[in-house]
């Protein structure tokens, strides 16, 4: 309803995830409501950050903990923990549930996310794998896991999460491909031949895909 927002504050003490009430700019700041925090020492010695993803309702929110996990069931593991939080408006208390976790390779920092609140779904991908997380069912699904690891070239999701586009430059597959996240079907969109195509991108309405094409 626009009365609160979920945000991260980073300072000299560490990283702090909280819910911040929204108020008139001419009034004193309202007291923020802490969700989770991690100290400076952990941040200095590891790759870790909080990613606010969004709200499914005025009382339920979602965030990711990305990198070397500082606490919980996966402490010391490098990956992504997806957490569902509940905000009790009356008591201004927070409860959280770590709903899913997947590992990331040591060298991988190319994670992308898309939160679709009306479906209560999150789409995530790195260079090689595409996941979907269903918030209501608390279910994480691998949609595709066999993509080549091309540096600086990763799958790009459509604005509503229905499709991904990506490049393949393999012996048996070469061109721009489109992947359906519902049917899990992959189709060739722009074949490579006399020309090579790179860096596909979606229009904001999801109706068009552009790519950079050069002569071979």
Number of C-alpha atoms within 10 A of each C-alpha: 7 7 9 14 17 21 17 18 11 14 10 7 12 15 19 18 22 18 19 18 15 13 12 8 7 6 7 8 12 11 9 16 16 15 19 13 18 19 14 14 10 15 16 10 9 14 14 20 21 22 18 18 20 19 21 19 13 15 14 16 22 25 21 20 19 22 23 23 22 19 10 9 11 16 10 13 15 22 21 23 22 22 20 21 18 18 19 13 10 6 7 11 12 18 11 16 12 17 18 18 18 15 14 18 10 11 6 13 14 14 15 15 18 19 21 17 16 10 13 17 21 21 22 21 23 22 23 16 18 23 18 21 20 16 21 11 10 15 12 19 12 13 19 17 13 10 16 15 14 12 8 8 18 24 25 24 25 20 17 15 21 14 20 22 24 22 29 22 15 9 6 6 13 17 19 22 19 21 21 15 19 10 10 11 11 15 12 17 15 19 16 21 11 8 12 19 22 19 17 22 19 17 11 11 9 15 9 10 14 12 15 10 14 11 9 9
